[in-house]
Amino acid sequence: MAEARTPDVSVTIIVYNDEERLPRAVRSVLDQTLHNLEVVIADDCSTDGTERVARRLAAADPRVRYERLERNSGGCSAPRNRGIAVSRAPYLMFLDSDDELPRHACKSMLLVAEETGVDFVTGEVTRLFEETGRTGLWYPQLFAEYRVVHGLRERPEYFTDHLSTNKLYRADFIARHGLRFPEGIHYEDQLFSAQAYTSADSFAVVPWEIYTWRLAPESDSISSSRHKIQNVIDRIAVARLIDAYLTEAGHADLQAAKDHKFLSHDMRLYLGDLPFRDPAWRAGFTEAVGPYLDRIPDEVYARLARDERVCLHLLRSGQAEDATAAARVLGRPQTGPRHAVTEDGRTWWGTEVPRDEIGRRELDITEWHLRDHLFATARIRHELESVQPAGADLRLRIRTYDPAGVVGEGAAAVLKLATSGDALEIPLQLTPDRPGEYLSEAALDVRAVPVPLVGFAGRRHPLISLERDGELRSDLLLAPQDLPVRRAEVMYHEVGAHTVTLRPEGRGAGRLEVEWERTGVLRAVQPLGPHLRTVKRKAGRVKRIVSGHQGKATVFDAFTKLPGKRDLVLFEAMEGRGYADNPRYVYEELMRRNLPLDVVWSHSGDTTSFPAGVPLVRRGSWEYVRTLARARYWVDSHNLPQIYRKPEGTRYLQTWHGQTMKTMGFDVPALRMAAPEVQQRHRESVARWDMLVCPSAEFERTFVVPANEYTGDLVRSGYPRNDVLVRWEEPEQLELAARVRERLKIPDGRKMLLYAPTFRDAARNSGRSIRVDFQALVEELGEDWVIVVRAHYYDRFTVPPQLGHVLRDGSGFADVNDLVLASDALLTDYSSLMFDYANSGRPILLYTDDYEAYRTSERGTYYDLEQIAPGPMLSTTRELAEALHDLEGTAGRYADSYARFQEMFCSYETGQASKLVVDAFFEGGSDE
């Protein structure tokens, strides 16, 4: 008989009383693209049907082996150790029976291990929340790129990667160092991983997902048992074992890195839980962690974020309730302390200046610059104090803390409860109470909450919306665990009975849930049952068919057969994102001429940027479809939905939204190589345009043909939106710039840098297009500049709380021209904004640290930026700071380049584009 082939990888699956999920885990291994492997099912002496299921799996596939422990060990270590002992492959992996391996995990990691010769390979973990289907990555910053690390001292942050299941180990490495999981303790992964990392000569990190960690809504796993004090005690016990090992094994120099991991990971988990625990638990927690926290040196605490330092100091001082209030701030840059006290230019957390040196150091929040933030980013805190039933109403008492005094008089507040339908909005009256505090009350009529057949489900946590002087912000309403009334039964005759529950969920917010039973029986709120879930799913499917794109396109065709409105114009900018871009300035020229036209603007939800009285229609709504079908004119800056063909007699003005640095249309490889039907849809979409606004000869050469095969009329006018930039010295524009600087709180004598990078196709909405290290830049620049970040609407940005005094988020301005007029210089990368900005004549700097990757890895560019750049191409913080320190000299050195840039891209710009476009399209372009 032929000898069995040695497997390449052995995967040990540990299991205890998990007969239902074990087959799924085994299948995820057997279905790997690496076929030559073995599965070792290590059963911790299960008492259910696990043994029967495991033996059946082993009988069905010769790659599966079953090992059963003689007695239950009560943990994960013993079965994993059994797997190590019996595995035959030169590489080992571990899997829990409730989790899975992605299909290419084993093969991809094996290839890396064989190529590099490292002791083990580690990769990303996907956390799958089974109740919602939502996924998230586990510490993605650790797995952002492929790398080989030569010893943990080179990258000590990998102490945080303490899982054993996201790794492939060399079996001889495990044997050589006698690595085994410690039995009789929980969090065994942490000690095993610390030993593996410190023993490895080298390890590889791969940036793809190699483990799926499934998180069930109801679980008794160790990681889901943080609500037990014993869980805290166990975690500290294993931390002490790691400390002892580091000392005994000669790795004491890594102790600070391990301590930082304990504070920033282990303790951070518990701090986030504090608001949801009762006072007895908090007291027990404080007693359990206090002695261990006291042994960690001050310099380790100094590496933490300020909000974590505040929480930990309050815990170490025995102030569990104050630490709970501080925990509300964690990860929330717009949520602040209840109180802050200032003395001699320093600000501290709390109601009085700390008396001891450690308290003054750890509670010092001066770096938050509480009073220097904009209204939109200031630290404001709303807490729900009580809930009381009153007839059919539920009375909510809310306290607002404003330690920086930014709310002021005239602020309007609204409580928003998002329901199955539209959000319920309840006005609040902010009544000053104590200094820096406001009280407000809301009466929620439960009968106003829609409760359809399939049940009510709130879509998000309650919000408090504040408005002051035209500025808006929204904050979570924080609800404590121990409300005076946690459940209110509200009876009334019209419908029956509601059970209203306000209970904490998620990170520090209260979730309002309402459920109605036709029988009038009151019961606790719980998820929809299987039958109602099925009804809801089927109803949603029918709704999507009828109200979806295809259904609306069918109705659109019917609408086009109705008589059109010859004076109706539909305007749309940036896919409905606001009152901005070229369509805005065409519209304002129409208004100046008072032409006999009825204008409707589309919007995608946010209407705050539109002038009062402008008729609006929601993009994608039935009314939007009807307006599109009947309008005589379409004016748009991007592209109206392709599913709507242009009706006969309708004329379409395409203004577009920028000149072309990166390739467009058929010059984009993805479209050039796409299926013929995809290419034809693009041609049909472009063919709807009757007139295209042309800003420069370069635009005509690149964008028009061959990129989009456009053959319609061109109006060579420049961009309407650039008129105000060409004429920036006129009083109207100067006054607007002053108002913008006032709104942004730019102090007199400070210069404003507008930072507006474009998005990266492969990283939309990731925030990775924001590449400047603001902390380092501010340290280099001092406070001579205020930086306003205008992220692309396909990306995102949040002002770091410690930089709010010198950094602003410019996303609240629908029209970027407002920011351009107020700025002193532009910092961009490859954004088409540089072509517009050159009309102002102000300095342009380019932060292009990823230029080669962008030019070769993205869709490609029409120009070599180095040949056309109107300013310096910078790749380091130091270079950027030096250019800004000597902005006048920098601009002088690039004066000739700037002039050539203007000649190429601004030659059509005369400040009269709006007039020329209206003349051509509305006055002279009619086909009456």
N, C-alpha and C positions, 0 to 999 in steps of 0.2 A: 504494500500500500504506500502511495506517495506521501511524503511528509508534508504536513500543513504548512502553507506559506506564512512567513512571518509578516504580521501586519505592519503598516507604516506608522499608524497612530492607534493608540488605545484610549478610548473615552470611557471613563468611569462615571456611571449614572447612579447617584445615591438616591435611595427611596425608603420611605417609611409610610405605610398605610396610605398609599396613593395609587390604588389600582386603576382609577379612571384616567389619570393624566400620564401615567408611565408610558403607555403605548405611543403617545404623541412625542414625548421626548426621545424615545428609541427611534421612532421613524425619522425624526429630524437628523439623526446621525446616519442611519442606513441610507438615507436619500442624498447624502453628501456627494459632491462631484469627485471626491476622493473615495474610491470603492474599496481599496485594500486597507481596511481598518477593522478594529474589533470594538464591541461594546461589552463592557463589564457592568452588569447590574449588581450593585452592592446593596443588599437589602438589610436594613437595620432591625431584623427580626420583626417584620410586620405581623399584625394580628388580624388584618382584613383579608381580602382576596388578592393581595399583591403577589404572593408567592405563585398562585395559580396562573395569574396573568404573565408573570415574568417567565415561568417555565414554558408557557405557550409561545412567547416571543422567541425564546432560545431555540425551541424545536422548529420554528418556522424559518430561521436563518442561521446558518452555521457561524456567522460572525458574532452572534450574541452568546454570551456566557452569563450564567447566573451564580452569584455567590451570596449565601445567606449567613448572617452573623448568628452565633449561638444564642446570644441574649441582646436585648436592646441596650444601646449605649446612651441613648438620650441626646445625641448630638450628631454633628456631621463628620467629626474627625475619624471615628473608628471605621465607618464604611469607606471613606476615602482612602484611609491607610490600607484597608484590605485590597482596594483597587490597585494601589501602588505595588503591593506585594505580588499580585497575580498577573499583572499586565505583561504582555509579551513584546510590545512594540518599543522601538527606540525613542518614541515621543509619546507624551502623556497629556491628556486633557481631563477636565472634570465638568460634570453637568448635573444640575439638580433636576429631579423628576418633574417639577412643575414648570421648567423652562425649556428653551429650545436653542439649537444651533442654526444660524443662517446657512443656506445651502453650500456656500463656497468657503465656509470658515476653516475647515480642516486643511483643505488643499492649499489655500492661499497662505496660511500661516506656515505650513510645512515647506513650501517653496522658499519663503523668506528665511526660515531656520536653516535650510540646506545651503542657501546662497551665502548667508552671512556667517554661519558657524556660531551664532550666539547661544547662550545657555537657555534662554527662553524668549518667546515672542508674546507681546501683549497687544490687545486691540480694543476697539470701542464696544461699549455695551449699549443696547437699545432697551430702554425701560418701556414696557407695554402695559398701560393701565387698562385692564380688561373691561371694567365697567363702562368706560367711555370710548375705548379704542384709541385714545390719545397716546402718542409716543414721545419720548424725549431721550436725549443722549446723556450718558453718565460722564460728567467732567470732560466735555468735548475739547477743552483747551489742552488737555493732556495728549489728545490724539488728533491734533490738528494737522500733523504732517508726519510723513515717514521719516524715521531716524534710527540710527544705531547708537546706543549710549554705552560708553565704556566705563561702567561702574556707577553706582548710585551717587557717589560724591559729585559726579559730573552734572547730574540732574536730580537733586534731592527731593524735588517736588513730587516724584513718583512714589513717595511714601503714601500719598493719597490713593494711589491705585492699589488698594489692599485686597481686592477680590482675587480668589484663586481660579475662578471659573472662566475668565476672559483671557486665558493664557495657554500656550502650548510649551511644554517643558521637555528638555532632553532628559531621558530616563537616567543616563549616566551622570548628569548633573545632580539629579535628586539623590542618586545612590552615593555619589562621591561625598556629598555634604551631609548625608544621613537625614535628609529633610523628611519630617513626618508632621502630620497635624496633631496638635496637643489635645489629648483626650480629657474629658471631664470638665471642659470649659466652653463657654459660648464665645462667639467672635473669633473662632480659631483661625479664620482666614487672615486676620490681621497679623498675628504672630508668624504664621507660615509665610505670608508674603514679605514681611519685614526680613525674615531670615533668607528668603530667596533673593530679594533685591540686594541685600548686603553681601551675599555669597557670590553673586554672579560677576564674572569678569566683564561680561557685556550682555546686553539685552536689546531687542529690537521693538520698535513701536510702529504699529501700522494704523493708518487713518480710516480704516473701514470697519464696519460692524461685524463682530464675530460671535456675539452672544446676545440672545434675546431673553431679558429678565422680565417674566410675566408677573404682574402685580394684581392679585385678585382683590376684589372689594372687601371680602371677608377672609382674613388670613390669620393663622396663629404662628406664623414664622417668627424667628427671632428678630428679623429686621422690621417686622410689623408690630412689635410688642414694646415700643418705646414708652407706652403709657404705664408700664410696670416699673416700679422702683428697682426691682431685682435686675431689670434690663440695664439700668444705669450702673448698678453695682458690678454687673458682669463686664460691662465695657471698660470700666475703670480697672478692674482686675487684670484684663488682658493688656491694657496699657502699661500696667506695672510690670508684667512679664516681659513686654518688649523692652522696657527701660533696663531691666536686669540683664536681658540678653545683650543689648548694645554695649553695656559696660563689660560684661564677661568676655564677649567676643572681640573686644578691641575696637569697637565702633562708637565710642563715647562722643567723638566729634560730630556724629550725626544726630545727637540727642535733640539739639535745637530744632532741626528740621522735622523730626518726629513730633516734638511738642507742638510745633506750628500746625502740623497736620491734625493733631488731636483737637486743638482749639478751633481751627477753621472748618473742620469736617464734623467730628464727633459732637463737639459742644454746640456747633451751629445747628445741628439737627434738633437738639433738645431746646435750644433757645427759641427756635421757631415754633416749638410746641407749647411753650410756657402759657400763652394766652388761653389755651384750651384745656388746661389742667386746673383742678380745684386747689384751694389753699393748702389742704393737707399734703397733696402731692408736691406742691412747690416747696413746702417746708422740708419734706423728706429729700427732695432733690438737692436743695441747697446744702443740707447736712451731708449728703453723700459725696457731692463733688468738691465741696470747699477745701478739704485737706489736700486733695490732689492738685487743685488749681493753685494753691499756695506754694507748691514746690516748683512751679514753672517760673523761670527767670523773667524779669521785667522786659528784657530786650526782645523776648518772643512775643509778648503782648504788643510791643511797639510796632510789630509788623502787621498787625490786624487793622481792618477798617475801623474807623472811629465808632460807628454804631455798635460793633461787636465788643469793642473795649469798654464802652459804657455799660452794656449788659453784664459783661463778666465781672467788672469791678463791683457793680451793685450786688451780684451774687456772692462774691468773695466777702463783701461787707455784711452779708446776712440779710440784705434788703430784697427778699424774694418778690414782694408785691411791686416795688419800684422797678425791679428787673423785668417783671412782666409787662409793665407799661412801656419800658424801653424796647422790649422785644417787638413791639408793634412797628418800630421804625426799620427793622432789619430788611434790607432789600427794597426799601421804599423811600427814594430820595425826596418825595414830596410830602411825606408824613414826618412830622416833627415831634419834639418833646411837648409835654403839657406846659412846662414852664422852663424858662431860661433866665439866668441872672448875669448881668454884665457889670464889671468893675475894672477900672484902669485899662480899658481897651480889650479885656479878655471876657469870654462868655463861657458859662458853665451850665451843664445840665442840672435842672432842679430849681428849687426856690431860694437857695442860699449858696454863697460861695463855700466850697468844701474847706474844712479846717485843717486837714492833714495834707502832706505833700503828695502822697499817692493819689488821693481823691482829686486834688487840683490838677494833677497830670492826666489822669484817666477820664475825668468828666469834662475836660476842656473841649468845648465844641466851637471854639473861635474859628476854626478852619471851615466851618459850614457857612460863614458869612450870612447869617440869618437875615439881616436887614438889607443885603445888597442884591437879593434875587429879584427877578421879575415876578409879577403877580402870578403868572402861569406856572412858575417853578418853585415858588416859595414853599416853605414847610408849614402846612396847615393840617390840623388834626380834628376829625369829627368822631365823636364817640356816642353810641346809643346808651343812655343812662337807664331808661326804664320803658316797659311796655305795659299798658293797662287797658283792659277791656272797658268799653263804655257804650252799652247798647250794641248797635250794629257797627260801631266804630272801634278801631284799635288805636289808642293814643300813644304816640311815640315821643319821648323826650330826648332831645339831642343836644349835646354840649360841643361847641366848637372852640378849640384852643388855637390861639394866634399869637405865639410868643414874640414874633417879630413885628407885630402891629401892621401887617400888610393889607388886612381886609378893609379896615376903615369904614367910613360912613358911605351909604349909598350902594353897598353890595347887595345883590339879590341872590337868594338861595332857593334851590329846588331839590326836593327829594325825588329820585327817579328809581322806580321799580320796574324792571324789564320783565314782562309776563309773556304768555304764549302769543299774545298779539302785540300791539304797540305798547310802549312803555307808559306806565302810569306816572304822571308828574304831579307832585304835591308841593305848592309854594310854601316856603318857610319864612318866618320873620325872625331875623337875627337880632336878638335883644341883648345889648351889653349887660354883662353880669359883673363878674370880678374883672380886674385889669387883665387884658389879654384873653378874655373868655366871653363867649356868647351862648345864650340859651335859645332854643327854638323848639316848638312843638308841632307835630303833624298828626292829623286825624285821618286814618286810613279807613274808608268805607269798604268793608269786605265785599259788599255787593257789587262794587265796581270792578272787582278782579274777575276777569273772564275765566270761566271754568268749563271748557268744552267737554264733549263726551269722553275723549281719551285722557282727560285729566289736565291739571295745571302743572306747569314746570317753569320756574323762573330761569331765564337764560343767562343771567349774570348777577353778581352781587349788587345790593342796593348802592346807589351812588348819590353823592351830594354835588350838585352842579352850582358853581359860583360864577357870577358875572359882575364885573366892575369896570366902568368906563369903556365898555365894548370888548373887554378881554374876558375870556372864558377859561374855566378849568373844571375838571371833574375829579373827585376824590372818593375813595371807598369809605363807606360808613362802617366803622369798627364796632363790633358787638362783643361784649365780654361773655365769658362762659357762665358766670353766675348772675344772670339778669334777675331783677326782683320778680318779674313774671316771665317765665320762659314759654308758657303755652297759655293761650287765651281762647276759650270757647265762646264764640260769638253766635247767638241765636237770632233769627229773624224769620218772619212768616213767608216772605215772598218766594224764597227759594228752598229753604230748609236749613241746613247747618253747615258751617265751615269749621274746620280746625285750622287755626293759624299758628304756625310755629316759627319762631325766630331762633335760629341756632347757628353757632359758628361752623363754618366749613372753609377749607382751604387755608390760605395764609392771612389770618387776621381780619376776616370780614364776616359779617352776618348774612345769612341767606334766608330770605323770607319765602316760605313755602305755604301754599294754601291748597286744601283738597276738599271737594264736596262729594258727599254721598247722597244719592237720590233718596235713599231710605231715611235720611236724617240721622243715621247712626254716626256717632263721632268715633274716630280712631286716629291713631298716630299717622303722621305722614310717612309714606314709604314709596319706593319706586313702583312704577306701573307694573301690573301683573302681566304674564305672558299674553293673555288674550287681548288686553288693551294695547300692548305694544304691537301686536300684529295688526290690529285695527288702525293704529296710528301710522304704521309703516305703509299699509296699503293706501290709506288716505293721502299720505304724502306722495306716493308714487303717482296717483291720479292727478294730484295738484301739479306735480312737476310736468306731466305730459300736457295738461291743458294750459298752464301758465308759463311753460318753458319757452325756450327760444323758438322751437319749431312751431309750437302752437301760436305764438304771437306773430311769427312770420306769415302764417296762414291768414290770420285775421288782418294783418297789414295789407295783404294783397286785396282783401275785400274792401278795406277802407279806401284804397287807391281808386276804386271804381266810383266812389262818391265824388261830388263836385269839390274841387280844391278851393282853398282860400287864396286868392291872388295877392293879397296883401300880407300874408302870414310868413314870418321869418323865424326859423329855429336856429338859435345860437348854442354852440357847445364848445367848451374849452377843456383840454386836458382830461377827456373822457368824463366830463361832468364834475371835476374836482373843485371848480370855483369860478369866480368872476375874474378872469385873468387872460394872459397871453394875447395873441393877435386878435382873436374875436372881440375881446373887450374894447380895444381901441377902434375897431371897425364899427362896433355898436355905438360908441360914444360919438363918432363922426356922424352916424345916422341920426342920433338924437339932436346934434347941433343943427342939422339941416331940416329937422322936423318933417321928414318925408312921411307920406301917408301909408305907413307900414305898421302892422301889429307884430311885436317881437315877443318871443317866448324863449327863455333860457332853460337848458336842462341842467340838472344837478344830480350828484350821486349820493346825496344825503346831508352834507354840510352846506347850509345856506347862509352862513354868517357873513361871507364876503360880498354878497350881492347887495346892491343899493335897495333901499326901501321902495316898494311899489313896482319892482320889476316882476313881471309874470314868470312863474317858475313851474317846471314839470319834472317829476322824478325820473331819472334815466332808467329805462327798462320797464317802466310802468305801462299800464294799458293806455293811459292818457298820452304818454310819450309816443307810443306806437301810433295813436290816432293823429298826433301833431305831425310826426314825420310824414305820414301818408298824405296829409292835406296841405302841408306847407308849400308855398311857392318857391322859397329860398332855404337852402341849408348853408350855414356858415360854421366851420369846424376847424380845429387845430390838429387833430390826430387822425382819426378815421371813424366815421359813424359805423355802427355794427354792420358787418358784412351781410348778414342774413336779410337786410332790408334793401331791396333793389330800388333804384331811384325812379319815382313815378314820372310818367310822361308830363312834360311841362314844368317840372321842378328843376331849378338850377342850383348847382353845388359849388360853393366857393371853398376851396381847400387852402387854408393859410399856412399849414404845417407849423412846426413848433421849434425849428432850429436848423442851423446849417450843419453840414455833414463832416464830422471828423471820422467817425466809424462808419463802416459800410452799411448800405441800406438796400432794401428790396432784393433784386436778383443778384446783387453783388455780395449778399450774405451767403456763405457756403450752405447753410441749412436749407435756404429756399432754392438756391441754384441747383441743389441735388435732390430736392423734394420730388414727390410723385407728381405726374402731370396734372392731376386734378387739384392738388394743392396750389401749384403754380397758376392754374387757370382761375382759381378763386381770388388770388391776389390781383391778377389782371382785371378781373371783373370789378373788384373793389376800386381800383384806380380809375377804371373807365367811367365810373360815376362822376368824377370831377369834371366840371365845366371850365373852371379857371383855377390856376395855381399861382399863389403869391411867390415871387422870386426875389430873394434878398441880395443875390450877387451872381456874377458870371460863373464863379466856382460852383455855386449851388446848381446852376443850370447844367454845368458840365458833369457833375457827379450824381445828383439826386434825380434829375429829370429823365435823362437817357444816358446809358441803358438801364440804370438801376431799377426804374419803375415803368419804363416803356410808356411814359406819359406823352400824349400827342395833342392835348387840348391847349386852350389859350393860356398864355403866361402874362402876368402883369409885373413888369420889371420895375418895382417901386421901392424896394427895401421892405423891411418888416414894419407894420403899423406899431408894434409894441416898442420899436426903437426910436420912434419920433421924440418921446420925452427924454431919451438918453442923448440924442443929438442936441436937443434944446435944454440940456440940464441946467443952464445958467439962468433960465427965465424964472421970474418970481414964483410962479405956481409950483415949479419943481423944487425950488429951494425951500419953500414953505413945507412941502410934503416931506422932504428929507429931514427937516427939523422936527416934524411931528413923529416921524419914524424913530429918530434918535431918542426923542423923549419917551416914546413907548418902550423902547429897548433899554431905557435907563443908562444911556451912554453918558458918563460924566463929562462936563466941560473940560476941554483940554486933552481928552483921550481920543485916540484914533480908532476907527472901526475897520476890522478886516473881515470881509465876507468870504467864508470858506464854502464852496459849492462844488463838491466832486460829483461825477456821474456814477451810475450804478455799474456793477459788473454782471454780465449776463448769467454767469454761473453761480452768483451769490446774491440773488435778489432777496431783499428783506432780511438779510443777515446782519447788516451793520458793518460788514467788512470793507465797504467802500470808504468808510471814514478811517483814513490811514494815518493821520497826524497824531502824534503822541502829545496830547494837549497838556498833560501834567509837566512833561519835560519842556515844552515850548514856553509855558507860563513861567517856569523857573528861569529860563534863559532871558525872556523878554521883560520880566517884571510886570508892572501893571500899566504900561504906557498904552497898551492896546486892549480893546474888547473884541473878542472873536465871535462872530455870529455864524453859526453852522446852518447851512441850508442843505439838508440831505435831499437826494433825489426821491421822488414819491414812490419809486420802486425799492427804496431802502429805508432804514430807520435810524434814529439817533436819540439818545437821552443825555441830557446834561449831567455829568458827574456831580454829585452834590457838593464836593469840596471845591469845585471850580465855578460855581454859579455866580460868583462875583465878577468874573472876567469872561465867562462863556455864556452865550445865549443860543437858544433854539429858534431858528428863523422860520420854522414850518408853519407858524401861525399866520404868516403873510401869504395870502393866495397868489398875489402877484409879486414875483421876484424883483420886478423893477423898483418896488418900494425900497427894497434892501440895497439894490444897486445905487440908487440915488443917494442913499444915506451913507454909503461906504466911502472909505479912503483908498482902498485897494482890494483887488480880487485875488484869492488863492483858489485855484481849481486844479484839475488834472487833464482830463480829455473831454470835458463837458462843452457842449455847444454854447454855453453861456459866455465863453471867452470871446466869441464872434460878436455877440451883442455888446458886451462890456467895452470892447475896443472903441465903440462909438462915443464913450464918455471921455476917452483920452487918459484915463487913470491907470496906474500901474497894475500889471497882471503878473502874478507869480504862479508857477506850475509845480505842484508837489507830485512827482512821478517816480516814486521809488519802485513801482512795479511795471515800468514802461515796457520792458522787453516781454514780460509775461502777458501784458495786456495786448501788445501789438501782435503777438504770435499765437496766443492761446484763446483770445476772444474772437469776435467775428472778423477782426482785421480792420485796418484804417486806410483812408484814402491818402493820407499824408504821412511823411516822416516828420514827426513833431519837432525833432531837432532842427529841421530845415526851415520850419515856418514859425517857430515859437516866438511870441511877442514879449517874452520875459524869460528869466532863468528857469531851467529845469532843475529842481532840487530833490534830493533823495534822503536827507538827514535833517533832524531837528536843528542841529547846529547851523547847517547851511541856511535853513529857513529863517532862523533867528537873526543871523548876520545880514541877510537880505532886507529884513524888516528894520533892523537897527539903522541901516543906511539906505532907506527906501529911495531917497532922492538920487543918491549915487547909483543905485541899482537901475532905476528908471533911465538915467542918463546913458548908462552903458548899453542899454537895449533900445535906445531911441530909434536907430535906423531899422532894426528888426520890427519894432512896433509899427513904424510908418509903412513898411512893406506889407505887414499883416493887414493894416487898415485898407491899403490899396487893393489887396486881393479880396477881402471879405466885406468891406463896408462901402464900396464905391457907389452902390445904388442908394445909399442912405442919405437923404436930404432933409429929414424931419417932416416930410410931407406925405409919407406913405399912406396914412389913413385916408387922406383926401383922394390920392390917386387910385386906391383900391375901390373906394365907394364910387368914384367916377366911372371906373371901368366895369364894375359888376352890377351896380344898382342903377346908375344913371345912363351909362352908354352901352351896357351889355344886355339889355332886354331884347327878347325876340318877339315883342308884341306883333 
